[in-house]
Amino acid sequence: MAEIVNLNRVRKAKARAEKEETAAANRVLHGTPKAVRNLAEARKDKADQTLSSHRLEKGEDDN
């Protein structure tokens, strides 16, 4: 005998799966959140500033 299937559950499960696929594609497409990007940029700027503050001056041509 065949298994009884609730069509509403099947339809909703299919819709959920499609939404999850779309969400995964959007996460890849749009990348990291703005807060994470800003944090990474701030850390890079601080590291650059720290490095440049330890640099020795060699005159005008900097060679």
HTML snippet that shows the backbone in 3Dmol.js (N, CA, C, O; Angstrom):
<script src="https://3Dmol.org/build/3Dmol-min.js"></script>
<div id="view" style="width:600px;height:400px;position:relative"></div>
<script>
const pdb = `
ATOM      1  N   MET A   1       0.837  -1.171   0.000  1.00  0.00           N
ATOM      2  CA  MET A   1       0.000   0.000   0.000  1.00  0.00           C
ATOM      3  C   MET A   1       0.889   1.243   0.000  1.00  0.00           C
ATOM      4  O   MET A   1       1.976   1.234   0.579  1.00  0.00           O
ATOM      5  N   ALA A   2       0.432   2.295  -0.640  1.00  0.00           N
ATOM      6  CA  ALA A   2       1.205   3.530  -0.784  1.00  0.00           C
ATOM      7  C   ALA A   2       1.191   4.341   0.501  1.00  0.00           C
ATOM      8  O   ALA A   2       0.266   4.257   1.310  1.00  0.00           O
ATOM      9  N   GLU A   3       2.227   5.114   0.658  1.00  0.00           N
ATOM     10  CA  GLU A   3       2.331   5.969   1.841  1.00  0.00           C
ATOM     11  C   GLU A   3       1.491   7.224   1.640  1.00  0.00           C
ATOM     12  O   GLU A   3       1.491   7.800   0.552  1.00  0.00           O
ATOM     13  N   ILE A   4       0.783   7.648   2.665  1.00  0.00           N
ATOM     14  CA  ILE A   4      -0.044   8.845   2.586  1.00  0.00           C
ATOM     15  C   ILE A   4       0.861  10.063   2.739  1.00  0.00           C
ATOM     16  O   ILE A   4       1.697  10.128   3.640  1.00  0.00           O
ATOM     17  N   VAL A   5       0.675  11.029   1.834  1.00  0.00           N
ATOM     18  CA  VAL A   5       1.527  12.218   1.816  1.00  0.00           C
ATOM     19  C   VAL A   5       0.658  13.447   1.989  1.00  0.00           C
ATOM     20  O   VAL A   5      -0.344  13.612   1.293  1.00  0.00           O
ATOM     21  N   ASN A   6       1.039  14.301   2.910  1.00  0.00           N
ATOM     22  CA  ASN A   6       0.352  15.571   3.098  1.00  0.00           C
ATOM     23  C   ASN A   6       0.941  16.556   2.087  1.00  0.00           C
ATOM     24  O   ASN A   6       2.107  16.936   2.196  1.00  0.00           O
ATOM     25  N   LEU A   7       0.147  16.966   1.114  1.00  0.00           N
ATOM     26  CA  LEU A   7       0.642  17.820   0.036  1.00  0.00           C
ATOM     27  C   LEU A   7       1.048  19.204   0.528  1.00  0.00           C
ATOM     28  O   LEU A   7       1.962  19.815  -0.025  1.00  0.00           O
ATOM     29  N   ASN A   8       0.373  19.704   1.567  1.00  0.00           N
ATOM     30  CA  ASN A   8       0.758  21.005   2.111  1.00  0.00           C
ATOM     31  C   ASN A   8       2.165  20.944   2.707  1.00  0.00           C
ATOM     32  O   ASN A   8       2.952  21.871   2.517  1.00  0.00           O
ATOM     33  N   ARG A   9       2.487  19.879   3.416  1.00  0.00           N
ATOM     34  CA  ARG A   9       3.832  19.742   3.989  1.00  0.00           C
ATOM     35  C   ARG A   9       4.885  19.644   2.894  1.00  0.00           C
ATOM     36  O   ARG A   9       5.956  20.242   3.003  1.00  0.00           O
ATOM     37  N   VAL A  10       4.586  18.895   1.847  1.00  0.00           N
ATOM     38  CA  VAL A  10       5.536  18.741   0.751  1.00  0.00           C
ATOM     39  C   VAL A  10       5.771  20.081   0.070  1.00  0.00           C
ATOM     40  O   VAL A  10       6.908  20.444  -0.229  1.00  0.00           O
ATOM     41  N   ARG A  11       4.682  20.816  -0.174  1.00  0.00           N
ATOM     42  CA  ARG A  11       4.794  22.115  -0.838  1.00  0.00           C
ATOM     43  C   ARG A  11       5.615  23.089   0.019  1.00  0.00           C
ATOM     44  O   ARG A  11       6.490  23.786  -0.496  1.00  0.00           O
ATOM     45  N   LYS A  12       5.332  23.133   1.312  1.00  0.00           N
ATOM     46  CA  LYS A  12       6.050  24.039   2.205  1.00  0.00           C
ATOM     47  C   LYS A  12       7.521  23.637   2.345  1.00  0.00           C
ATOM     48  O   LYS A  12       8.395  24.503   2.400  1.00  0.00           O
ATOM     49  N   ALA A  13       7.794  22.362   2.403  1.00  0.00           N
ATOM     50  CA  ALA A  13       9.179  21.897   2.498  1.00  0.00           C
ATOM     51  C   ALA A  13       9.957  22.265   1.247  1.00  0.00           C
ATOM     52  O   ALA A  13      11.120  22.659   1.327  1.00  0.00           O
ATOM     53  N   LYS A  14       9.319  22.138   0.098  1.00  0.00           N
ATOM     54  CA  LYS A  14       9.964  22.509  -1.164  1.00  0.00           C
ATOM     55  C   LYS A  14      10.254  24.010  -1.195  1.00  0.00           C
ATOM     56  O   LYS A  14      11.327  24.424  -1.634  1.00  0.00           O
ATOM     57  N   ALA A  15       9.307  24.825  -0.733  1.00  0.00           N
ATOM     58  CA  ALA A  15       9.500  26.276  -0.695  1.00  0.00           C
ATOM     59  C   ALA A  15      10.641  26.642   0.254  1.00  0.00           C
ATOM     60  O   ALA A  15      11.452  27.515  -0.055  1.00  0.00           O
ATOM     61  N   ARG A  16      10.705  25.968   1.419  1.00  0.00           N
ATOM     62  CA  ARG A  16      11.789  26.233   2.367  1.00  0.00           C
ATOM     63  C   ARG A  16      13.142  25.891   1.768  1.00  0.00           C
ATOM     64  O   ARG A  16      14.110  26.629   1.952  1.00  0.00           O
ATOM     65  N   ALA A  17      13.215  24.787   1.062  1.00  0.00           N
ATOM     66  CA  ALA A  17      14.480  24.367   0.448  1.00  0.00           C
ATOM     67  C   ALA A  17      14.917  25.369  -0.621  1.00  0.00           C
ATOM     68  O   ALA A  17      16.102  25.688  -0.728  1.00  0.00           O
ATOM     69  N   GLU A  18      13.972  25.858  -1.404  1.00  0.00           N
ATOM     70  CA  GLU A  18      14.305  26.852  -2.437  1.00  0.00           C
ATOM     71  C   GLU A  18      14.780  28.157  -1.809  1.00  0.00           C
ATOM     72  O   GLU A  18      15.723  28.779  -2.298  1.00  0.00           O
ATOM     73  N   LYS A  19      14.121  28.576  -0.716  1.00  0.00           N
ATOM     74  CA  LYS A  19      14.551  29.799  -0.032  1.00  0.00           C
ATOM     75  C   LYS A  19      15.952  29.638   0.546  1.00  0.00           C
ATOM     76  O   LYS A  19      16.747  30.577   0.506  1.00  0.00           O
ATOM     77  N   GLU A  20      16.262  28.469   1.079  1.00  0.00           N
ATOM     78  CA  GLU A  20      17.594  28.226   1.635  1.00  0.00           C
ATOM     79  C   GLU A  20      18.652  28.267   0.543  1.00  0.00           C
ATOM     80  O   GLU A  20      19.742  28.795   0.762  1.00  0.00           O
ATOM     81  N   GLU A  21      18.348  27.719  -0.629  1.00  0.00           N
ATOM     82  CA  GLU A  21      19.295  27.775  -1.744  1.00  0.00           C
ATOM     83  C   GLU A  21      19.541  29.220  -2.163  1.00  0.00           C
ATOM     84  O   GLU A  21      20.681  29.610  -2.416  1.00  0.00           O
ATOM     85  N   THR A  22      18.475  30.013  -2.236  1.00  0.00           N
ATOM     86  CA  THR A  22      18.609  31.424  -2.599  1.00  0.00           C
ATOM     87  C   THR A  22      19.424  32.175  -1.551  1.00  0.00           C
ATOM     88  O   THR A  22      20.275  32.996  -1.893  1.00  0.00           O
ATOM     89  N   ALA A  23      19.165  31.896  -0.279  1.00  0.00           N
ATOM     90  CA  ALA A  23      19.889  32.556   0.803  1.00  0.00           C
ATOM     91  C   ALA A  23      21.373  32.207   0.760  1.00  0.00           C
ATOM     92  O   ALA A  23      22.220  33.073   0.974  1.00  0.00           O
ATOM     93  N   ALA A  24      21.689  30.954   0.485  1.00  0.00           N
ATOM     94  CA  ALA A  24      23.097  30.546   0.400  1.00  0.00           C
ATOM     95  C   ALA A  24      23.791  31.255  -0.755  1.00  0.00           C
ATOM     96  O   ALA A  24      24.935  31.689  -0.621  1.00  0.00           O
ATOM     97  N   ALA A  25      23.107  31.374  -1.886  1.00  0.00           N
ATOM     98  CA  ALA A  25      23.690  32.085  -3.032  1.00  0.00           C
ATOM     99  C   ALA A  25      23.907  33.553  -2.696  1.00  0.00           C
ATOM    100  O   ALA A  25      24.927  34.124  -3.081  1.00  0.00           O
ATOM    101  N   ASN A  26      22.973  34.174  -1.990  1.00  0.00           N
ATOM    102  CA  ASN A  26      23.114  35.581  -1.610  1.00  0.00           C
ATOM    103  C   ASN A  26      24.239  35.788  -0.611  1.00  0.00           C
ATOM    104  O   ASN A  26      24.939  36.800  -0.668  1.00  0.00           O
ATOM    105  N   ARG A  27      24.425  34.836   0.310  1.00  0.00           N
ATOM    106  CA  ARG A  27      25.532  34.967   1.265  1.00  0.00           C
ATOM    107  C   ARG A  27      26.869  34.959   0.548  1.00  0.00           C
ATOM    108  O   ARG A  27      27.772  35.719   0.897  1.00  0.00           O
ATOM    109  N   VAL A  28      26.993  34.106  -0.447  1.00  0.00           N
ATOM    110  CA  VAL A  28      28.235  34.055  -1.212  1.00  0.00           C
ATOM    111  C   VAL A  28      28.397  35.318  -2.044  1.00  0.00           C
ATOM    112  O   VAL A  28      29.490  35.878  -2.125  1.00  0.00           O
ATOM    113  N   LEU A  29      27.315  35.764  -2.660  1.00  0.00           N
ATOM    114  CA  LEU A  29      27.364  36.917  -3.550  1.00  0.00           C
ATOM    115  C   LEU A  29      27.706  38.199  -2.812  1.00  0.00           C
ATOM    116  O   LEU A  29      28.517  38.992  -3.290  1.00  0.00           O
ATOM    117  N   HIS A  30      27.101  38.408  -1.662  1.00  0.00           N
ATOM    118  CA  HIS A  30      27.265  39.682  -0.968  1.00  0.00           C
ATOM    119  C   HIS A  30      28.380  39.672   0.061  1.00  0.00           C
ATOM    120  O   HIS A  30      28.710  40.727   0.604  1.00  0.00           O
ATOM    121  N   GLY A  31      28.960  38.549   0.343  1.00  0.00           N
ATOM    122  CA  GLY A  31      30.142  38.481   1.185  1.00  0.00           C
ATOM    123  C   GLY A  31      29.912  38.776   2.646  1.00  0.00           C
ATOM    124  O   GLY A  31      28.883  38.414   3.218  1.00  0.00           O
ATOM    125  N   THR A  32      30.887  39.441   3.245  1.00  0.00           N
ATOM    126  CA  THR A  32      30.899  39.658   4.686  1.00  0.00           C
ATOM    127  C   THR A  32      30.046  40.858   5.087  1.00  0.00           C
ATOM    128  O   THR A  32      29.813  41.745   4.265  1.00  0.00           O
ATOM    129  N   PRO A  33      29.581  40.904   6.318  1.00  0.00           N
ATOM    130  CA  PRO A  33      28.802  42.043   6.811  1.00  0.00           C
ATOM    131  C   PRO A  33      29.666  43.307   6.885  1.00  0.00           C
ATOM    132  O   PRO A  33      30.893  43.239   6.967  1.00  0.00           O
ATOM    133  N   LYS A  34      29.008  44.428   6.855  1.00  0.00           N
ATOM    134  CA  LYS A  34      29.707  45.716   6.860  1.00  0.00           C
ATOM    135  C   LYS A  34      30.549  45.881   8.124  1.00  0.00           C
ATOM    136  O   LYS A  34      31.657  46.412   8.055  1.00  0.00           O
ATOM    137  N   ALA A  35      30.054  45.443   9.254  1.00  0.00           N
ATOM    138  CA  ALA A  35      30.798  45.575  10.512  1.00  0.00           C
ATOM    139  C   ALA A  35      32.111  44.809  10.450  1.00  0.00           C
ATOM    140  O   ALA A  35      33.131  45.294  10.938  1.00  0.00           O
ATOM    141  N   VAL A  36      32.101  43.627   9.860  1.00  0.00           N
ATOM    142  CA  VAL A  36      33.317  42.824   9.756  1.00  0.00           C
ATOM    143  C   VAL A  36      34.302  43.489   8.791  1.00  0.00           C
ATOM    144  O   VAL A  36      35.506  43.516   9.047  1.00  0.00           O
ATOM    145  N   ARG A  37      33.782  44.027   7.677  1.00  0.00           N
ATOM    146  CA  ARG A  37      34.658  44.737   6.726  1.00  0.00           C
ATOM    147  C   ARG A  37      35.296  45.956   7.385  1.00  0.00           C
ATOM    148  O   ARG A  37      36.491  46.195   7.218  1.00  0.00           O
ATOM    149  N   ASN A  38      34.502  46.732   8.136  1.00  0.00           N
ATOM    150  CA  ASN A  38      35.033  47.917   8.811  1.00  0.00           C
ATOM    151  C   ASN A  38      36.077  47.545   9.853  1.00  0.00           C
ATOM    152  O   ASN A  38      37.087  48.236   9.992  1.00  0.00           O
ATOM    153  N   LEU A  39      35.846  46.459  10.587  1.00  0.00           N
ATOM    154  CA  LEU A  39      36.803  46.004  11.590  1.00  0.00           C
ATOM    155  C   LEU A  39      38.115  45.600  10.934  1.00  0.00           C
ATOM    156  O   LEU A  39      39.187  45.956  11.424  1.00  0.00           O
ATOM    157  N   ALA A  40      38.043  44.867   9.838  1.00  0.00           N
ATOM    158  CA  ALA A  40      39.254  44.443   9.134  1.00  0.00           C
ATOM    159  C   ALA A  40      40.020  45.656   8.601  1.00  0.00           C
ATOM    160  O   ALA A  40      41.248  45.703   8.677  1.00  0.00           O
ATOM    161  N   GLU A  41      39.294  46.629   8.063  1.00  0.00           N
ATOM    162  CA  GLU A  41      39.951  47.835   7.550  1.00  0.00           C
ATOM    163  C   GLU A  41      40.607  48.624   8.678  1.00  0.00           C
ATOM    164  O   GLU A  41      41.712  49.136   8.504  1.00  0.00           O
ATOM    165  N   ALA A  42      39.951  48.732   9.824  1.00  0.00           N
ATOM    166  CA  ALA A  42      40.509  49.455  10.965  1.00  0.00           C
ATOM    167  C   ALA A  42      41.768  48.760  11.475  1.00  0.00           C
ATOM    168  O   ALA A  42      42.750  49.422  11.811  1.00  0.00           O
ATOM    169  N   ARG A  43      41.743  47.435  11.533  1.00  0.00           N
ATOM    170  CA  ARG A  43      42.933  46.698  11.973  1.00  0.00           C
ATOM    171  C   ARG A  43      44.090  46.889  10.998  1.00  0.00           C
ATOM    172  O   ARG A  43      45.238  47.036  11.416  1.00  0.00           O
ATOM    173  N   LYS A  44      43.793  46.886   9.709  1.00  0.00           N
ATOM    174  CA  LYS A  44      44.833  47.100   8.693  1.00  0.00           C
ATOM    175  C   LYS A  44      45.414  48.506   8.825  1.00  0.00           C
ATOM    176  O   LYS A  44      46.632  48.676   8.769  1.00  0.00           O
ATOM    177  N   ASP A  45      44.563  49.512   8.999  1.00  0.00           N
ATOM    178  CA  ASP A  45      45.046  50.888   9.156  1.00  0.00           C
ATOM    179  C   ASP A  45      45.918  51.034  10.401  1.00  0.00           C
ATOM    180  O   ASP A  45      46.941  51.718  10.369  1.00  0.00           O
ATOM    181  N   LYS A  46      45.519  50.401  11.483  1.00  0.00           N
ATOM    182  CA  LYS A  46      46.313  50.473  12.719  1.00  0.00           C
ATOM    183  C   LYS A  46      47.670  49.801  12.529  1.00  0.00           C
ATOM    184  O   LYS A  46      48.685  50.308  13.005  1.00  0.00           O
ATOM    185  N   ALA A  47      47.692  48.670  11.839  1.00  0.00           N
ATOM    186  CA  ALA A  47      48.957  47.980  11.596  1.00  0.00           C
ATOM    187  C   ALA A  47      49.862  48.830  10.700  1.00  0.00           C
ATOM    188  O   ALA A  47      51.068  48.907  10.938  1.00  0.00           O
ATOM    189  N   ASP A  48      49.294  49.464   9.677  1.00  0.00           N
ATOM    190  CA  ASP A  48      50.074  50.336   8.802  1.00  0.00           C
ATOM    191  C   ASP A  48      50.623  51.533   9.570  1.00  0.00           C
ATOM    192  O   ASP A  48      51.772  51.930   9.374  1.00  0.00           O
ATOM    193  N   GLN A  49      49.804  52.102  10.436  1.00  0.00           N
ATOM    194  CA  GLN A  49      50.239  53.251  11.220  1.00  0.00           C
ATOM    195  C   GLN A  49      51.359  52.851  12.183  1.00  0.00           C
ATOM    196  O   GLN A  49      52.330  53.592  12.340  1.00  0.00           O
ATOM    197  N   THR A  50      51.237  51.709  12.817  1.00  0.00           N
ATOM    198  CA  THR A  50      52.265  51.220  13.735  1.00  0.00           C
ATOM    199  C   THR A  50      53.570  50.972  12.996  1.00  0.00           C
ATOM    200  O   THR A  50      54.645  51.321  13.483  1.00  0.00           O
ATOM    201  N   LEU A  51      53.472  50.365  11.817  1.00  0.00           N
ATOM    202  CA  LEU A  51      54.663  50.100  11.025  1.00  0.00           C
ATOM    203  C   LEU A  51      55.334  51.395  10.581  1.00  0.00           C
ATOM    204  O   LEU A  51      56.556  51.521  10.658  1.00  0.00           O
ATOM    205  N   SER A  52      54.543  52.352  10.121  1.00  0.00           N
ATOM    206  CA  SER A  52      55.135  53.602   9.642  1.00  0.00           C
ATOM    207  C   SER A  52      55.702  54.428  10.794  1.00  0.00           C
ATOM    208  O   SER A  52      56.631  55.208  10.580  1.00  0.00           O
ATOM    209  N   SER A  53      55.177  54.283  11.995  1.00  0.00           N
ATOM    210  CA  SER A  53      55.717  55.042  13.121  1.00  0.00           C
ATOM    211  C   SER A  53      57.076  54.496  13.560  1.00  0.00           C
ATOM    212  O   SER A  53      57.841  55.213  14.205  1.00  0.00           O
ATOM    213  N   HIS A  54      57.392  53.236  13.222  1.00  0.00           N
ATOM    214  CA  HIS A  54      58.680  52.658  13.565  1.00  0.00           C
ATOM    215  C   HIS A  54      59.723  52.834  12.454  1.00  0.00           C
ATOM    216  O   HIS A  54      60.876  52.432  12.608  1.00  0.00           O
ATOM    217  N   ARG A  55      59.317  53.424  11.365  1.00  0.00           N
ATOM    218  CA  ARG A  55      60.231  53.604  10.227  1.00  0.00           C
ATOM    219  C   ARG A  55      61.261  54.681  10.545  1.00  0.00           C
ATOM    220  O   ARG A  55      60.941  55.692  11.170  1.00  0.00           O
ATOM    221  N   LEU A  56      62.483  54.461  10.117  1.00  0.00           N
ATOM    222  CA  LEU A  56      63.557  55.435  10.302  1.00  0.00           C
ATOM    223  C   LEU A  56      63.598  56.359   9.100  1.00  0.00           C
ATOM    224  O   LEU A  56      63.473  55.921   7.957  1.00  0.00           O
ATOM    225  N   GLU A  57      63.774  57.635   9.373  1.00  0.00           N
ATOM    226  CA  GLU A  57      63.891  58.617   8.281  1.00  0.00           C
ATOM    227  C   GLU A  57      65.328  58.608   7.749  1.00  0.00           C
ATOM    228  O   GLU A  57      66.282  58.630   8.527  1.00  0.00           O
ATOM    229  N   LYS A  58      65.478  58.574   6.423  1.00  0.00           N
ATOM    230  CA  LYS A  58      66.804  58.536   5.808  1.00  0.00           C
ATOM    231  C   LYS A  58      67.103  59.781   4.985  1.00  0.00           C
ATOM    232  O   LYS A  58      68.085  59.793   4.242  1.00  0.00           O
ATOM    233  N   GLY A  59      66.320  60.791   5.089  1.00  0.00           N
ATOM    234  CA  GLY A  59      66.566  62.007   4.328  1.00  0.00           C
ATOM    235  C   GLY A  59      65.417  62.263   3.360  1.00  0.00           C
ATOM    236  O   GLY A  59      64.305  61.769   3.545  1.00  0.00           O
ATOM    237  N   GLU A  60      65.712  63.054   2.315  1.00  0.00           N
ATOM    238  CA  GLU A  60      64.669  63.478   1.398  1.00  0.00           C
ATOM    239  C   GLU A  60      64.256  62.375   0.417  1.00  0.00           C
ATOM    240  O   GLU A  60      63.068  62.202   0.143  1.00  0.00           O
ATOM    241  N   ASP A  61      65.241  61.622  -0.115  1.00  0.00           N
ATOM    242  CA  ASP A  61      64.927  60.626  -1.147  1.00  0.00           C
ATOM    243  C   ASP A  61      64.427  59.302  -0.562  1.00  0.00           C
ATOM    244  O   ASP A  61      63.928  58.471  -1.321  1.00  0.00           O
ATOM    245  N   ASP A  62      64.536  59.068   0.734  1.00  0.00           N
ATOM    246  CA  ASP A  62      64.010  57.894   1.429  1.00  0.00           C
ATOM    247  C   ASP A  62      64.558  56.577   0.894  1.00  0.00           C
ATOM    248  O   ASP A  62      63.840  55.576   0.899  1.00  0.00           O
ATOM    249  N   ASN A  63      65.797  56.544   0.436  1.00  0.00           N
ATOM    250  CA  ASN A  63      66.448  55.315  -0.057  1.00  0.00           C
ATOM    251  C   ASN A  63      67.389  54.786   0.924  1.00  0.00           C
ATOM    252  O   ASN A  63      68.025  53.761   0.680  1.00  0.00           O
TER     253      ASN A  63
END
`;
const viewer = $3Dmol.createViewer("view");
viewer.addModel(pdb, "pdb");
viewer.setStyle({}, {cartoon: {color: "spectrum"}});
viewer.zoomTo();
viewer.render();
</script>
